[in-house]
Amino acid sequence: MWRFGRTTRTGVLKRTRSCGAQKDKLQKTYPTFTQRRANLSLPPVGVCHARKTGPFLFPEWIGLFGSSWSSSSCAVRLYCSGASNTDPIEIHKHKLMLWFNHLPQEEKQFGGYFSPETMHVEPLILEKRPEEGEGSSISPYRESASVSRSPTVDQLFHLSQSEEHGRGLNVLLYGAVGTGKSTVVRKLVLDWCSGSKLSQFKLVVPFSCEDLCRSSKPMSLRDLVGRKYMHLRRTPFLSGEGDQAREVLFIFNGMEKMKLDFRIGSSELCSDPNEVLSSEAVVVNLLRKYLLPEASILVTTRLSAVDRIPKKYVGRYAQICGFNDPDRQRAYFTSRLLLQSRGKPDKEAESLIEMLYLNLQRESQLAAACFLPSYCWLTCATLHFLHFTDVKAPIRTLTGIYTSFLRLNFGGEVMATGSMSSQEQQTSLMLYVVRTVGKLAFDGVTSKRASFSESDLEQWIGGKTKTDEELRQLAVFRTDVLDFFLVPCVEYNRIVTESSEKRYVFAIPAMQEYLSALYVVLGENKSALEKVTKEVSDIVGQTSEDLSSIMNILSKLIPFRIFAIFNLLKLFPKLFDRLSALSKGRIANTMAAEMFRSEDSYNEDVLDQVEQSLLGVQGPQLKQEADTKSFELYPIFMGGLLHYGNRRLLDQLGCDIKSTTVAQITRTLKKQLIKESRKQQPATELMDLLLLLYEFQNPRLTSEVLKSVKVVNLSTVRMTPLKCFVLSSVLDCTPSSFLLDELNLSSCHITPDLLSMLWPAFHNTHCLNLQFNRLDSESCILLRDLLLEPNCTVKTLHLCDNLLSDRGVTHLLDALPGNKSLQKLSLMHTGLGDGAAFELAERLSQHSGLQELNVAYNNIGDSAALALVDACREHPTIHTVHLYLNQLTDVGKQSLHVRGVPQEKNGRRVKALASVTADSDISEDWHPILSVIGKNSLSWERERVREQLLVFLKDLEWGRKQNQSFWKRLHFHRVERMVRRTLRMLEKGSTTGTKPVTK
């Protein structure tokens, strides 16, 4: 619906039918579960997108950081029926390669020219026991001396002394959330399949612990492997006979999701691969070396679960530490941003990476965040969204990127709230994050601060006195999750003394605004009255239903009117609904108030602020208070979270936003946005409003809000591909009858490529202002096509200060015969010469509606200017021609003045604005000429403007001497003062602001 061109309902239906046909086709390909098990060891397309689907899913390794990817378009070829190789091991490698090589949809946003090999950057791995050093975590730019002894995962299985007694090696790879454990395992499996690593193992069997813990049916080890990999059901490596298991490596990814109990009373000893046990008992006996003791095992886990495996069962510990230096981070960014089209280097991407690398080298807050590969991915996704948005790419929003990021890291995770692990006693981990970290973020946004003390963390995340179970959950949360969101403040901690309290900030500044927005939209920001009212309403509502049923029966036997009083109980839930609706309205009012804060009116637009937070601010920076900040993304995230696509992802995280809530918020928000849109907003604030509407992805709301907008003035906003796409997409939601009085895109750094992205927006305006941009002669081809559109509505076209040249004007003139709307055409300072002027004079007669023509400040001489004025005089509607600041002589100026005077008494006059004087008198058009020159003198070629102003002074002095009238001499003095004032301003070289806007 946000595509260029309005999408019809028919198109939506066609896509729906197409999807249905594809689904039917897939069902025919995989008719029954039995046949699926008989032929495949990987899931069909229909189960790729779910996190909790059947036994063939490996959720941890499809994601980059430990969570599943959504693979609704998984179309890999799972089995080659014509293959002659029947070796189970080779079939196993082939199927693993197909599965682990699949690029998820989120990775395809980076261009689709990548593979896991080209995108992988090896994180730092240290062979280190948890008790060594200061805890289990390390900080960026430390442990540099340990890098030289950093092993790879396959090197950890070089047994050396651990090979004694013929027992396999158990390796525990641990690390914080987002350090890349699952990515390392994924790459390791692919390398084994290709034969480049782990050559000592003939069989590698990867398992997802999340999948194993959901298996309630007891089964033997061989059945468990056979269930996952049917072709390995009869492999001799798992028979337990001889020492064949010595060449087997088991991989258990995400061990923190399993409840392993190594007590004999809980997990009995077992050495038979065919004995039926629970999945937890099978894993425990493998680690104990009672079951297949010759096999080696790799276990990955988070920091909080390291102690779940007794130390005597672990041969080697290794900590995965992420990207500890800017060079690793730069390699990661290069792999995703450098190749943007057909595998060729992109110059813009190279410049982007250079700026990013400089910011990382400064040991900035971003460098501390990108210590985690997860945040490297988020940074890449955001920069790609900001700089490489393509009209052909899938629709993406900034809110969607952050929602996907959280789903990739925490999708489907829960926190048990009791001794039992039933569904009713589990809370979504993400919901817990919102209620703790989100509450802290919201407090920071409301108090306008971005850093927090340790006491703040204790207040909002530690909370009041808790039960032992809640304290255990809090300890796990602090160990695994809290450091993922909050990191020590780099800038603040550089200047504090040792006795000062540390300050913490969100790893990525925008994450604070996202979590606070989610906290509000989910309704967690309730007053005490609202919380009590909801609880009472639920109790009374349930009680009233029971009592009403009983009283309805009794009233038939004893028809007393007194029983009707119980109907009053039904009123309380209705009152609560009214109160709830008011609460949702307050959320909408908060969004509008935060969106149009007067103190933020003249800040840079939100997208530029996001870019600066990633790339750093180049040049001198404004001094600000260290702990204050504007949060302009906060209301935009609130709007984006109401979009259905984001609500669907949040539902997978256990954060449910009801459709009724969305409707209530939208109803109030629409009124507020319409009210504010009627006011004249600064250009940056208007850009933020357009971004809010784009993030909302609600065409009906967008259309109703824009109905009250008559002028879209984005002058001086630095347009990027994303901003052009946002503007076009938002205006494309309006009905065909909607028209703007003016679309002002002057001084917006618009290039020919950006002009093509803005094409849909040009169909909704009467006045199109494209001054002071970077358009060339080829851009005029697109503008010509715009003017030739049958329903073209452009009446005024400003192209001043673009290097169009004679060639570009020739393209524009091709539109004159077919255009009926154009009335004013401004080509001032566009590099026109005599050739273009003569051609313009020759072809003006082909257009009957033009009224004003501006070709000032070009390279037009006397003869061409006279020919142009003659053509305008013969034209039925043209009344003004701007010719000042051209290569005109005094004789030429005098001739132009004469040609503008009608030859007959009732003849039509054409104003030829060439000078501030007309012979020995002041030209009646002197004021608009000096006004235009004064506004644009600082952006034009100063020497040429200075020469022209000196010519004006000379003409004025001569004219003043020729007049004896006191009043005329006074008038000459007045005009002279304005010329000298403009000349002084030019010589001072004032740099007081942005480029001017010329009319």
Secondary structure, 3 states (H helix, E strand, C coil): CCCCCCCCHHHHHHHHHHHHHHHHHHHHHCCCHHHHHHHCCCCCHHHCCCCCCCCCCCHHHHCCCCCCCCCCCCCCCCCCCCCCCCCHHHHHHHHHHHHHCCCCCCHHHHCCCCCHHHHCCCCCEECCCCCCCCCCCCCCCCCHHHHHHCCCCHHHHCCHHHHHHHCCCEEEEECCCCCCHHHHHHHHHHHHHHCCCCCCCCEEEEEEHHHHHCCCCCECHHHHHHHHCHHHCCCHHHCCCCCHHHHEEEEEECHHHCCCCCCCCCCCCCCCCCCCECHHHHHHHHHHCCCCCCCEEEEEECHHHHHHCCHHHCCEEEEECCCCCHHHHHHHHHHHHCEEECCEECHHHHHHHHHHHHHHHCCCHHHHHCCCHHHHHHHHHHHHHHHCCCCCCCCCCHHHHHHHHHHHHHCCCEEECCCCCCHHHEEEHHHHHHHHHHHHHHHHHHCCCCEEEHHHHHHHHHCCCCCHHHHHHHHHHHHHHHHHHEEECHHHHHHCCCCCCCEEEECCHHHHHHHHHHHHHCCCCCCHHHHHHHHHHHHHHHHHHHHHHHHHHHHHHCCCHHHHHHHHHHHHHHHHHHHHHHHHHHHHHHHHHHHCCHHHCCCCCHHHHHHHHHHCCCCCCCCCCCCCCCCCHHHHHHHHHCCHHHHHHHHHCCCCCCHHHHHHHHHHHHHHHHHHHCCCCCHHHHHHHHHHHHHHCCHHHHHHHHCCCCEEECCCCCCCHHHHHHHHHHHCCCCCCCCEEEEECCCCCCCHHHHHHCHHHHHHEEEEECCCCCCCCCHHHHHHHHHCCCCCCCCEEECCCCCCHHHHHHHHHCCCCCCCCCCEEECCCCCCCHHHHHHHHHHHHHCCCCCEEECCCCCCCHHHHHHHHHHHHHCCCCCEEECCCCCCCHHHHHHHHHHHCCCCCCCCCCEEECCCEECCEECCCHHHHHHHHHHHCCCCCHHHHHHHHHHHHHHHHHHHHHCCCHHHHHHHHHHHHHHHHHHHHHHHCCCCCCCCCCC
